[in-house]
Amino acid sequence: MTVSRSDLAAMCMCMFVCLAHGTFPRAASAEETLPPELRMQVQKAIDRGLAYLRSAQGEDGGWTKQFGPAVTAIVADAFAADRNHGPDHPVVKRAIANILRYEQNDGGFYERPQNLHNYQTSVVLSFLGSLPGSEHQARIARAQKFLTTLQYDDGESIDRANAWYGGAGYNDKKRPDLSNTQMMLQALHDSGLSKDDPVYQRALVFVSRCQMNAATNDQPFSRQYSDGGFIYTAAEGGESKASEKLTEGQAMLQSYGSMTYAGFKSMIYCKVGRDDPRVRSAYEWIRRHYTLEKNPGMPGKQAQQGLYYYYHVFAKALDAWGEPVLIDIQEKPHNWRVELCRKVISLQRKDGSWINEADRWLEGDPNYVTGLTLQTLQTAMRE
């Protein structure tokens, strides 16, 4: 597809007007937004990544077993979604057999000693929910119910006034955080749980409290630096994984990219309207901080930490938003699918894997990072 200067100018003007009036044009398909040559390059990168992961699959059918079924589910999902493999490929079948060994009587999928019940079950549920047919439907329903029991609500004597309300942590004992909450919502979304289920509206209370937005957040910390971005958790007075920002000599909680896209995506899944001030302020943060060079908001040496998680949630959020072009604060248009694909494939290693040298949050593990990155590329190529 060739776009003339006049066409590009018209597209920019259209997007600018739409932003100004709170309306947005219909999203284009992936074919309209990814040039054929780039699509071939991305598929080649995916093929190389899958070849690396095939060689890394354990005899038990899994990957990185020290994290239970989580990495195996992420990698298996990438294979199942690939046109040259699919859900019936032997690699996927072996992975499914491995994952099912972690099924618990309570409906969850996890390694008990690790206490990562929510995270591990969420990634497994997202994978099982993507598979065709009804073979795993009973397991999916049980896993959905299990995840909802991990959400903090009246069942744990936590009412709406409590900052924990609606959130989910790594398990039923840990404080809730936005990362685990968005993983839970992603899994429930991927597995087809009705958006009318009350779990979404309860989660929205917690998600909204993680936003640095004094106009809509009832938590005191949101008044410190109200920029529309998101922090890691609203619990216990709030916490950001980015360094604290100093304003007039006072430490402030710093919003950052991965959590802002996670919060933005979660609001979309919770059916928050585009004109809602929470969504609009989050989108304005994204426009101000659009970048693929770092995890924005993470300062200095931290800027590369969580980069592949950032790419993953960046793709999921903008795919859910549904627009092929994002206009940044300088009014520069970004075909985010094209830019994301080009950036990500440029980071692939010679052996076909991806890894983050700024290792934090498991991003030093090539199985995890490669699986996550393949999901990112597949989302960007979604037809």
HUKA-V589080 format. One record per pair of residues at least 4 apart in sequence whose C-alpha atoms are under 6 Angstrom apart, sorted by the first residue. I is the first residue (numbers start at 0). J is the second residue. Records with the same first field share a line. If there is no record, write none. Layout:
I->J + J
//
This chain:
17->21 + 22 + 23
26->321 + 322 + 323
27->323
28->382
29->33 + 380 + 381 + 382
33->337
47->351
48->351 + 352
51->351
56->60 + 61 + 62
57->61
60->93 + 94 + 97
61->71 + 94 + 97
62->71
67->110
68->98
69->119 + 122
70->367
71->75
72->123
73->370
74->370
75->91
76->126
77->374
78->84
79->85 + 86
80->85
81->85
84->88
86->91
101->108 + 109
102->107 + 108
103->107 + 108
106->141 + 142 + 145
107->120 + 142 + 145
108->120
109->116 + 119
115->119 + 169 + 170
116->120 + 170
117->121 + 169 + 170
118->169
120->124
121->183 + 186
124->128 + 186
125->186 + 189 + 190
128->189 + 190
149->171
150->165 + 166 + 167
151->164 + 165 + 166
152->157 + 164 + 165
153->157 + 158
159->164
162->234
163->234
165->201 + 202 + 204 + 205
166->175 + 180 + 202 + 205
167->175 + 179 + 180
168->173 + 174 + 175 + 176 + 179
176->231 + 232
177->181 + 231 + 232
181->185 + 265
184->188
185->189
186->190
187->192
188->192
199->269
203->207
208->216 + 233
209->229 + 230 + 232 + 233
210->228 + 229
211->221 + 225 + 226 + 227 + 228 + 229
212->216 + 221 + 225 + 227
213->221 + 222 + 225
221->225
227->280 + 281 + 284
228->254 + 259 + 281 + 284
229->254 + 258 + 259
230->239 + 254 + 258
231->238 + 239
232->237 + 238
233->237
239->252
241->297
243->250 + 251 + 252 + 253
244->250 + 251 + 253
245->249 + 250 + 251
255->295 + 296
256->294 + 295
257->309
258->262
259->263
260->264 + 313 + 316
264->316
266->271
267->271
273->278
276->280
285->289
286->327 + 328
287->328
293->302 + 303
294->302 + 306
297->301 + 302
298->302
303->357
304->357 + 359
309->313
311->375
312->316
314->318
323->334
324->333 + 334
325->332 + 333
326->330 + 331 + 332
327->331
335->339
336->379
347->352 + 353
348->352 + 353
352->369
353->365 + 368 + 369
354->363 + 365 + 368
355->362 + 363
358->362 + 363
362->368
365->369
368->372
//
